[in-house]
Amino acid sequence: MALLRPPVLLLALVVSELHGLPWFINISESQGPGAILYSFPVNCTSYVPTLELLYVRPPTTFFNPPSLNRQQKTYMAMVTLSSSARLDALAVNHYRLQLRLTCGRKVLEPTLSVGVHRDPGYSPCAGQFANPGGEIIQVRETVTPGAQLYTLLLPGLQLQRAQLSINSAQDPPYFPGPFSINGQGWLLAPSQGLKGQAPKVFLLDVLVSFGQNQSCHRMLKVKVLPDPSSQISFLGQAPNVTILEDLAPGSNVVQVRARGLDVRYEILSPVPCPLFSIGREDGMVRTTAPLELAPARGVAVTRLQVKAYERRRPWASVDLDVTVNVRSVNRWPPRCLPAMLVTEIPETTPVGTVLKTFTCTDPDSAGSPLDYELRFDSPPGPASLCLRGRALEVNATLDCDTPGACFQHAASILVLDGGQPPMTSEVPVLVMVTPVNEFSPACVPRTFRIREDAGPHTLLGSVVGTDKDYPHNSIEYYISGGPTTFSVDRLSGEVHLLGSLDYELQTLYRLTVLVTDHSQDQHPTQRRSGSCTITIEVEDVNDYAPKCQPPFQELTIYAPLGHSVEVTKVSCWVPQEPQRRAFSYSIVGGNSQSRFSLQGPILVHKSITWGPPWTEQPHTYELLIRVADAGPSIPHLSTTATVIVHLIPWSTSTVTTRTHRSPVPSVMTPLLVTDVEAFWQPEPWFVVVLTVTSALFLLALGWLFSRLFQGLAQMPQTPSKSAQALLLNSIQGTEESIEGFTEAPRTEMPRAPSSVMSLHFDGRAQDSRTGREYLFNTLTGARRWL
């Protein structure tokens, strides 16, 4: 049954007064030794408090002296049952404990009232029969056979229908006959009687069974006494005395007296008896040697069997058991091994690990039980370590991963003996918790952007590493492999640019950054590592201006009235960066009267409807078109393309002989006329061959003329007509041949209109489609291919 606990009362002797006294608790008679009856906190911050048990009413040894255990800033007081506790509500149902609590100069004496109530499910063996040492029954040898000797059952056990039986052997010849127990719980004498059995003692093991699987064993001693009419007898019961161990030899212990004539006394057992003796005539038991409990463990309790007999009739005798208890005198405090504990443990030590088991002995009383108490001198208090019996154990998880959490646990183990006065020994304890590198560091992947024209040592950003171990910032950064274009600061994690970047060569870099911790373990070599990937994106910076092909255009268009005409499309790109396609187009010059506009790269002529009279006059426009980068990259570089447009108004009566695009009637697409002049441009090898051939031909012709002149010189000064005619024909034939050779290419060229041929060519350009160069006239737009 659980204890009825009153509300916890905080005893604050320094700042407040104790209230709510006295205390009342109710417990069951089934509570056994060591049970905690009552506990309450004591707040005594400036002193070490003491708690004493002054007395118990009615007197009993069922209660231990109260204990005080420190818990952080307070003390916890506990009242427990002793090892000899045998509660019986039928015998005593109320105890009153007077306590004394001291904190510095403050002294309080609270009273604890303990009520004992019956437990229907628990029925121990009651009365004197419940004594574990057994009950002694003395009967005369003249007792009637089968007579009632002892009542074993109390009324409470009778109601529970208890069954009693004797389990021990009762074999002859020692037993004259068996003892028996009737249904009423009476012990009956043997049917043969006990005549002549004095001074025998019969040991009976009685088994009491009651309830469901509940029983108890008890010993019953039946001592047979001789007939008083023929024998002497002792006056009084068997004495049980207690003396101190510092009693001097020859000191009186106890005196026994027997009734008879000229009685003498002697010790029957133990023989020999080195510690005690008895006066033959006066029956005084005295000490004969120093009583030191430490060297002689059998000194604590001595049972003397004393015999009294008549000097004239030695056979007329009687025996008496005298028990002498020697109580130690507390002169020395307990001695412990080790006398001091200094140890180191890692923070990963499991809960329940035994750090040390202390072995303490009491020099005054070897083998006597000792009490151990753990007191902390510094934080974190009793949560980390605990004392279980004599073993110091780890009580909670140790953690060094928060600031100030790795402590040196300074404590003391107080060892108290049970002597009078009580003496205490203190064992200093220092437990140092060392850090352990438990976790690997980690970092978050990041992405950095940098312009391709950034210079060396440019800071891109920082890699931030984290570590659950303390200190959390003990991290070093390294780059694992990868390009040497970048570096990371070993301590700060800052990423810097070392070399130059080129967006056209590489636009993306991926670096693996290793994060390694240090100084987080007792052993410097115990290090852990982690990694993450950072991405570096190179931002494009315009290095080259766009180029237009061709950079110069000259066009002739025929514009119908009231309609817009698509003149040309400006084709531009960046040869070094062909992926760049975003450009902006604007007319920056030559657009008088705003007759032209741009729709992206397409140049459009906007026709204006003129009211009558309207003069149809051709007009030439020299337009400057600025082409610039339109993407996010800066700076925005640009170039200028020149377009010369010869605008000729167009009507239905105009006859054209040029190549043109047929308009679609449904859409009313204006007529676009383009002058195309064919020309012959030989290959370079053909020019070389032609030059060499012409040189050889001229040499041959010179040689021919020289031979001819030599022939003429040899002729008479007045040649004949036939010779002159021959010479003239020869010269004319030669001139005709030369003229025919020089004009051969000219016959391959188509004849241009007389109005265009009459103009001179004052410009030179390159065709955007074929790449061939040509000469042009800026007024008429006439071209001559080269």
Backbone hydrogen bonds, N-H to C=O, Kabsch-Sander energy under -0.5 kcal/mol:
donor,donor_aa,acceptor,acceptor_aa,energy
4,L,26,N,-1.2
5,R,3,L,-1.0
10,L,8,V,-0.5
11,L,9,L,-0.6
11,L,41,P,-2.0
12,A,10,L,-0.9
13,L,11,L,-0.7
13,L,43,N,-1.2
14,V,43,N,-0.8
16,S,12,A,-1.3
23,W,111,T,-2.5
25,I,113,S,-2.4
27,I,115,G,-3.3
29,E,117,H,-1.7
31,Q,28,S,-1.7
34,G,81,L,-1.9
35,A,32,G,-1.6
37,L,35,A,-0.7
37,L,79,V,-2.9
38,Y,79,V,-1.4
40,F,77,A,-2.0
42,V,75,Y,-3.8
43,N,11,L,-4.5
44,C,42,V,-0.9
50,T,102,T,-2.1
52,E,100,R,-2.7
54,L,52,E,-0.7
54,L,98,Q,-2.6
55,Y,98,Q,-0.9
57,R,96,R,-2.3
64,N,80,T,-2.3
67,S,78,M,-2.0
69,N,76,M,-2.3
71,Q,74,T,-3.6
74,T,71,Q,-2.2
75,Y,42,V,-3.0
76,M,69,N,-3.5
77,A,40,F,-3.0
77,A,75,Y,-0.6
78,M,67,S,-1.9
79,V,38,Y,-2.7
81,L,35,A,-1.9
82,S,62,F,-2.6
85,A,82,S,-1.5
91,A,88,D,-0.7
92,V,88,D,-2.6
95,Y,114,V,-2.8
96,R,57,R,-2.6
97,L,112,L,-3.1
98,Q,55,Y,-2.3
98,Q,96,R,-0.5
99,L,97,L,-0.6
99,L,110,P,-2.5
100,R,52,E,-2.3
101,L,108,L,-3.5
102,T,50,T,-2.8
103,C,106,K,-2.8
106,K,103,C,-2.1
108,L,101,L,-2.9
112,L,97,L,-2.9
113,S,23,W,-2.9
113,S,111,T,-0.5
114,V,95,Y,-3.0
114,V,112,L,-0.5
115,G,25,I,-2.9
115,G,113,S,-0.6
116,V,93,N,-2.1
117,H,27,I,-2.2
117,H,115,G,-0.5
122,Y,119,D,-2.1
129,F,126,A,-0.6
130,A,127,G,-1.8
131,N,128,Q,-1.5
134,G,131,N,-1.7
135,E,219,M,-1.8
137,I,135,E,-0.5
137,I,221,K,-4.4
139,V,137,I,-0.5
139,V,223,K,-2.8
141,E,225,L,-2.4
143,V,140,R,-1.7
146,G,190,P,-0.9
147,A,144,T,-1.9
149,L,187,L,-3.9
150,Y,187,L,-1.0
152,L,150,Y,-0.6
152,L,185,G,-3.6
153,L,185,G,-0.6
157,L,154,L,-0.6
158,Q,154,L,-1.8
159,L,155,P,-1.7
160,Q,156,G,-0.7
161,R,158,Q,-1.5
162,A,157,L,-1.4
163,Q,209,S,-3.0
165,S,207,L,-1.6
167,N,165,S,-0.6
167,N,205,D,-3.0
168,S,205,D,-0.8
175,F,171,D,-1.5
180,S,188,L,-1.5
182,N,186,W,-1.9
185,G,182,N,-1.6
187,L,150,Y,-3.4
188,L,180,S,-3.4
188,L,186,W,-0.6
189,A,147,A,-2.4
193,G,190,P,-1.5
194,L,143,V,-0.5
197,Q,194,L,-2.0
200,K,197,Q,-3.0
202,F,222,V,-2.9
203,L,201,V,-0.5
204,L,202,F,-0.5
204,L,220,L,-2.8
206,V,204,L,-0.8
206,V,218,R,-2.8
207,L,165,S,-3.1
208,V,206,V,-0.5
208,V,216,C,-2.8
209,S,163,Q,-2.8
209,S,207,L,-0.5
210,F,214,Q,-2.9
211,G,160,Q,-0.7
213,N,211,G,-0.7
214,Q,210,F,-0.8
216,C,208,V,-1.9
218,R,206,V,-2.1
220,L,204,L,-2.5
221,K,135,E,-3.7
222,V,202,F,-2.8
222,V,220,L,-0.5
223,K,137,I,-4.0
223,K,221,K,-0.7
224,V,200,K,-2.9
224,V,222,V,-0.5
225,L,139,V,-4.0
225,L,223,K,-0.5
230,S,227,D,-1.3
231,Q,227,D,-1.0
233,S,259,R,-1.5
235,L,257,R,-3.2
236,G,234,F,-0.6
241,V,323,T,-2.6
243,I,325,N,-3.2
245,E,327,R,-2.1
247,L,244,L,-1.3
250,G,287,T,-2.5
251,S,248,A,-1.6
253,V,285,V,-3.4
254,V,285,V,-1.0
256,V,283,G,-2.5
259,R,233,S,-4.8
262,D,260,G,-0.6
264,R,309,Y,-3.4
265,Y,280,R,-1.7
266,E,307,K,-1.9
268,L,266,E,-0.6
268,L,305,Q,-3.4
269,S,305,Q,-1.0
277,S,286,R,-2.3
279,G,284,M,-1.9
283,G,279,G,-1.8
285,V,254,V,-3.8
285,V,283,G,-0.5
286,R,277,S,-3.0
287,T,251,S,-2.1
288,T,275,L,-3.3
289,A,275,L,-0.8
291,L,245,E,-0.7
291,L,247,L,-0.5
292,E,290,P,-1.1
293,L,291,L,-0.6
296,A,292,E,-1.1
297,R,295,P,-0.6
299,V,296,A,-1.3
300,A,297,R,-0.9
302,T,324,V,-2.9
304,L,302,T,-0.6
304,L,322,V,-4.0
305,Q,269,S,-2.5
305,Q,303,R,-0.5
306,V,304,L,-0.8
306,V,320,L,-3.5
307,K,266,E,-3.5
308,A,318,V,-3.1
309,Y,264,R,-2.4
310,E,313,R,-0.9
310,E,316,A,-1.5
311,R,262,D,-2.8
316,A,313,R,-1.9
317,S,315,W,-1.2
318,V,308,A,-2.3
320,L,306,V,-2.5
322,V,304,L,-3.8
322,V,320,L,-0.5
323,T,239,P,-2.2
323,T,321,D,-0.5
324,V,302,T,-3.3
324,V,322,V,-0.5
325,N,241,V,-3.3
325,N,323,T,-0.5
326,V,300,A,-3.4
326,V,324,V,-0.5
327,R,243,I,-3.6
327,R,325,N,-0.6
330,N,328,S,-0.6
330,N,420,Q,-1.3
331,R,329,V,-0.8
335,R,361,T,-3.0
337,L,359,T,-2.1
341,L,428,P,-2.5
342,V,340,M,-0.5
343,T,430,L,-2.3
345,I,432,M,-2.4
347,E,434,T,-1.8
349,T,346,P,-1.6
352,G,394,V,-2.8
353,T,350,P,-1.6
355,L,353,T,-0.6
355,L,392,L,-3.4
356,K,392,L,-1.1
358,F,356,K,-0.5
358,F,390,R,-2.8
359,T,337,L,-2.1
360,C,358,F,-0.6
361,T,335,R,-2.6
365,S,362,D,-0.6
368,S,365,S,-1.9
371,D,416,L,-2.8
373,E,414,L,-2.1
375,R,373,E,-0.5
375,R,412,S,-3.1
377,D,410,A,-3.2
378,S,410,A,-1.1
381,G,378,S,-1.0
384,S,381,G,-1.1
385,L,381,G,-0.5
386,C,393,E,-2.2
388,R,386,C,-0.5
388,R,391,A,-2.8
389,G,387,L,-0.7
390,R,388,R,-0.6
391,A,388,R,-2.1
392,L,356,K,-3.1
393,E,386,C,-2.8
393,E,391,A,-0.6
394,V,353,T,-1.7
395,N,384,S,-3.3
395,N,393,E,-0.5
396,A,384,S,-1.3
405,A,402,T,-2.2
407,F,405,A,-1.0
409,H,407,F,-0.6
409,H,431,V,-3.4
410,A,408,Q,-0.9
411,A,409,H,-0.6
411,A,429,V,-2.8
412,S,375,R,-3.1
413,I,427,V,-2.1
414,L,373,E,-3.4
414,L,412,S,-0.6
415,V,413,I,-0.5
415,V,425,S,-3.1
416,L,371,D,-2.8
416,L,414,L,-0.5
417,D,423,M,-2.0
425,S,415,V,-2.3
427,V,413,I,-2.3
429,V,411,A,-2.9
430,L,341,L,-2.8
431,V,409,H,-2.7
432,M,343,T,-2.6
432,M,430,L,-0.6
433,V,407,F,-1.9
433,V,431,V,-0.5
434,T,345,I,-2.5
434,T,432,M,-0.6
438,E,436,V,-1.4
442,A,466,T,-2.5
444,V,464,V,-0.9
446,R,533,T,-0.5
448,F,535,T,-3.1
450,I,537,E,-2.1
452,E,539,E,-2.0
454,A,451,R,-1.7
457,H,497,L,-4.3
458,T,455,G,-1.0
460,L,458,T,-0.5
460,L,495,V,-2.9
461,G,495,V,-0.9
463,V,493,G,-2.7
464,V,462,S,-0.6
465,G,463,V,-0.7
466,T,442,A,-3.2
474,S,471,P,-1.2
475,I,473,N,-1.9
476,E,516,T,-3.0
477,Y,490,R,-2.0
478,Y,514,L,-2.2
480,S,478,Y,-0.5
480,S,512,T,-3.1
481,G,479,I,-0.9
486,F,483,P,-0.6
487,S,496,H,-2.2
489,D,494,E,-2.7
493,G,489,D,-1.5
495,V,461,G,-3.2
496,H,487,S,-2.8
496,H,494,E,-0.5
497,L,458,T,-1.9
498,L,485,T,-3.7
499,G,485,T,-1.2
501,L,452,E,-0.8
505,L,502,D,-1.0
506,Q,502,D,-2.4
509,Y,536,I,-2.4
511,L,534,I,-2.6
512,T,480,S,-0.5
513,V,511,L,-0.7
513,V,532,C,-2.7
514,L,478,Y,-3.3
514,L,512,T,-0.5
515,V,530,G,-2.7
516,T,476,E,-2.6
516,T,514,L,-0.5
517,D,528,R,-2.2
518,H,474,S,-1.5
522,Q,435,P,-1.4
526,Q,523,H,-1.8
527,R,525,T,-1.3
530,G,515,V,-2.4
532,C,513,V,-1.6
534,I,511,L,-2.6
535,T,446,R,-2.7
536,I,509,Y,-3.0
537,E,448,F,-3.1
537,E,535,T,-0.6
538,V,507,T,-2.6
538,V,536,I,-0.5
539,E,450,I,-3.4
539,E,537,E,-0.5
547,K,573,W,-3.1
549,Q,571,S,-2.6
553,Q,642,T,-2.7
555,L,644,I,-3.7
557,I,646,H,-2.8
558,Y,671,L,-0.8
559,A,557,I,-0.6
559,A,648,I,-1.5
561,L,650,W,-0.5
563,H,560,P,-1.2
565,V,605,H,-2.5
567,V,565,V,-0.7
567,V,603,L,-2.9
568,T,603,L,-0.9
570,V,601,P,-3.4
571,S,569,K,-0.7
572,C,570,V,-0.7
573,W,547,K,-2.3
577,E,574,V,-0.8
580,R,577,E,-1.8
581,R,579,Q,-0.7
583,F,581,R,-0.7
584,S,628,A,-3.1
586,S,626,R,-1.7
588,V,586,S,-0.7
588,V,624,L,-2.7
589,G,624,L,-1.1
592,S,590,G,-1.7
594,S,591,N,-1.5
595,R,592,S,-1.2
597,S,604,V,-2.5
599,Q,602,I,-2.8
600,G,598,L,-0.6
602,I,599,Q,-1.3
603,L,568,T,-3.1
604,V,597,S,-3.2
604,V,602,I,-0.5
605,H,565,V,-3.7
606,K,595,R,-3.3
606,K,604,V,-0.5
607,S,605,H,-0.7
610,W,608,I,-0.8
616,E,614,W,-0.6
617,Q,615,T,-1.3
619,H,647,L,-2.8
621,Y,645,V,-3.0
623,L,621,Y,-0.8
623,L,643,V,-3.1
624,L,589,G,-2.5
625,I,623,L,-0.6
625,I,641,A,-3.0
626,R,586,S,-3.4
626,R,624,L,-0.6
627,V,625,I,-0.5
627,V,639,T,-3.1
628,A,584,S,-2.4
628,A,626,R,-0.5
629,D,637,L,-1.8
630,A,582,A,-2.0
631,G,582,A,-0.5
637,L,635,P,-0.9
639,T,627,V,-2.2
641,A,625,I,-2.8
642,T,551,P,-2.8
643,V,623,L,-2.6
643,V,641,A,-0.5
644,I,553,Q,-3.8
645,V,621,Y,-3.1
645,V,643,V,-0.6
646,H,555,L,-3.7
646,H,644,I,-0.5
647,L,619,H,-3.7
647,L,645,V,-0.8
648,I,557,I,-2.8
648,I,646,H,-0.6
650,W,559,A,-1.9
654,T,651,S,-1.1
656,T,654,T,-0.5
659,T,674,T,-0.8
661,R,672,L,-1.2
662,S,660,H,-0.5
667,V,664,V,-1.0
668,M,664,V,-1.9
669,T,664,V,-1.0
673,V,671,L,-0.5
674,T,659,T,-2.0
681,Q,679,F,-0.6
687,V,683,E,-1.6
688,V,684,P,-2.0
689,V,685,W,-2.3
690,L,686,F,-2.7
691,T,687,V,-2.4
692,V,688,V,-2.4
693,T,689,V,-2.7
694,S,690,L,-2.4
695,A,691,T,-2.3
696,L,692,V,-2.4
697,F,693,T,-2.5
698,L,694,S,-2.4
699,L,695,A,-2.3
700,A,696,L,-2.5
701,L,697,F,-2.6
702,G,698,L,-2.7
703,W,699,L,-2.6
704,L,700,A,-2.2
705,F,701,L,-2.3
706,S,702,G,-2.4
707,R,703,W,-2.0
708,L,704,L,-2.0
709,F,705,F,-2.8
710,Q,706,S,-1.9
711,G,707,R,-2.0
712,L,708,L,-2.1
713,A,709,F,-2.0
714,Q,710,Q,-1.2
715,M,711,G,-0.7
715,M,712,L,-0.7
724,Q,720,S,-2.0
725,A,721,K,-3.2
726,L,722,S,-2.2
727,L,723,A,-2.6
728,L,724,Q,-2.6
729,N,725,A,-2.4
730,S,726,L,-2.2
731,I,727,L,-2.4
732,Q,728,L,-2.6
733,G,729,N,-2.5
734,T,730,S,-1.9
735,E,731,I,-2.4
736,E,732,Q,-2.6
737,S,733,G,-2.1
738,I,734,T,-2.3
739,E,735,E,-2.7
740,G,736,E,-2.5
741,F,737,S,-1.7
742,T,738,I,-2.3
743,E,739,E,-1.8
744,A,741,F,-0.6
747,T,743,E,-1.3
748,E,744,A,-0.6
748,E,745,P,-1.3
749,M,745,P,-0.7
749,M,746,R,-0.8
757,M,753,P,-2.7
758,S,754,S,-1.5
759,L,756,V,-1.6
762,D,760,H,-0.6
762,D,776,F,-1.1
763,G,776,F,-1.6
765,A,774,Y,-2.6
767,D,772,R,-3.6
771,G,767,D,-1.7
774,Y,765,A,-2.7
775,L,784,R,-3.4
776,F,763,G,-2.3
777,N,782,A,-2.2
778,T,776,F,-0.5
781,G,777,N,-2.6
784,R,775,L,-2.6
786,L,773,E,-2.5
